[in-house]
């Protein structure tokens, strides 16, 4: 990857790691990738990192489905809060969003776009 692309992804990776919605697995993958930047393992770890991010990013439809589930109600702090999340997801979908816009998913989307992995 070009230096400026790597620098951009490093910055977004740090944002991802600081996001309260970042999963432990994504944070671990991010840490591993950051440790590999500039080493002989960078290319291999980059492939693994992007694969993990592609797996973890939540689609807006997935967010709606999760928010409307019992598990979503528990995670979001009750049925009313979960309904609010589902309503928000419908609004961003209507505006053209493909993915959840929480801080973690937004960082992942930016990384994957810059890497040419998603449109």
Wavefront OBJ file of the C-alpha trace (Angstrom):
o trace
v 0.000 0.000 0.000
v 1.044 3.557 -0.567
v 2.434 5.382 2.444
v -0.446 7.887 2.577
v -3.004 5.059 2.509
v -1.214 3.259 5.336
v -1.084 6.490 7.358
v -4.808 7.075 6.813
v -5.639 3.509 7.844
v -3.405 3.788 10.911
v -5.354 6.881 11.991
v -8.732 5.245 11.403
v -7.520 2.101 13.162
v -6.707 4.140 16.236
v -10.205 5.671 16.050
v -11.633 2.166 15.826
v -9.721 1.002 18.874
v -10.957 3.993 20.900
v -14.591 3.534 19.852
v -16.832 2.344 22.692
v -18.609 0.069 20.197
v -15.406 -1.682 19.059
v -15.490 -5.407 19.735
v -12.653 -7.065 21.603
v -11.866 -9.165 18.514
v -11.671 -6.116 16.248
v -9.481 -4.315 18.765
v -7.138 -7.309 18.943
v -6.962 -7.475 15.134
v -6.244 -3.754 15.015
v -3.444 -4.056 17.575
v -1.904 -6.969 15.678
v -2.060 -5.048 12.403
v -0.562 -1.894 13.910
v 2.310 -3.964 15.299
v 2.967 -5.394 11.837
v 3.021 -2.067 9.959
v 6.495 -1.522 8.535
v 7.595 -5.114 9.105
v 7.931 -8.133 6.834
v 4.559 -9.296 8.208
v 2.644 -6.208 7.115
v 1.135 -7.681 3.942
v -0.032 -10.897 5.602
v -1.427 -9.080 8.629
v -3.118 -6.511 6.388
v -4.992 -9.283 4.592
v -6.056 -10.793 7.931
v -7.053 -7.399 9.308
v -9.200 -6.465 6.321
v -10.861 -9.894 6.377
v -11.729 -9.387 10.054
v -13.096 -5.909 9.395
v -15.201 -7.146 6.468
v -16.595 -9.794 8.779
v -17.309 -7.400 11.658
v -18.874 -4.377 9.979
v -22.621 -4.288 10.613
v -24.903 -3.593 7.692
v -27.770 -1.215 8.285
v -30.199 -4.102 7.695
v -28.279 -6.183 10.225
v -28.507 -3.336 12.722
v -32.274 -3.084 12.238
v -32.702 -6.824 12.699
v -30.496 -6.871 15.790
v -32.175 -3.841 17.362
v -35.559 -5.514 16.897
v -34.421 -8.747 18.562
v -34.507 -9.694 22.237
v -30.710 -9.572 22.319
v -30.769 -6.081 20.832
v -33.222 -4.959 23.471
v -30.818 -6.196 26.149
v -27.729 -4.650 24.554
v -29.351 -1.287 23.906
v -30.855 -0.992 27.377
v -34.466 -1.916 26.869
v -37.181 -2.115 24.257
v -37.642 1.646 23.913
v -33.939 2.289 23.380
v -33.708 -0.599 20.901
v -36.699 0.785 19.003
v -34.890 4.105 18.811
v -31.817 2.393 17.361
v -33.960 0.562 14.791
v -35.717 3.812 13.863
v -32.361 5.565 13.496
v -31.093 2.735 11.308
v -34.135 3.069 9.061
v -33.488 6.798 8.748
v -29.861 6.378 7.738
v -30.838 3.587 5.352
v -33.374 5.898 3.716
v -30.576 8.443 3.336
v -28.450 5.842 1.526
v -26.340 4.318 4.286
v -25.211 0.730 3.806
v -23.631 0.263 7.224
v -24.214 1.067 10.874
v -22.952 4.527 11.741
v -21.689 3.808 15.258
v -18.096 4.990 15.815
v -16.598 1.526 15.285
v -18.526 0.722 12.107
v -17.859 4.221 10.733
v -14.113 3.732 11.230
v -14.249 0.270 9.646
v -16.223 1.588 6.676
v -13.641 4.350 6.152
v -10.777 1.831 6.337
v -12.384 -0.605 3.921
v -13.301 2.177 1.466
v -9.764 3.551 1.480
v -8.424 0.029 0.930
v -10.802 -0.481 -2.004
v -12.589 -3.363 -0.257
v -16.076 -1.763 -0.387
v -17.725 1.013 -2.366
l 1 2 3 4 5 6 7 8 9 10 11 12 13 14 15 16 17 18 19 20 21 22 23 24 25 26 27 28 29 30 31 32 33 34 35 36 37 38 39 40 41 42 43 44 45 46 47 48 49 50 51 52 53 54 55 56 57 58 59 60 61 62 63 64 65 66 67 68 69 70 71 72 73 74 75 76 77 78 79 80 81 82 83 84 85 86 87 88 89 90 91 92 93 94 95 96 97 98 99 100 101 102 103 104 105 106 107 108 109 110 111 112 113 114 115 116 117 118 119
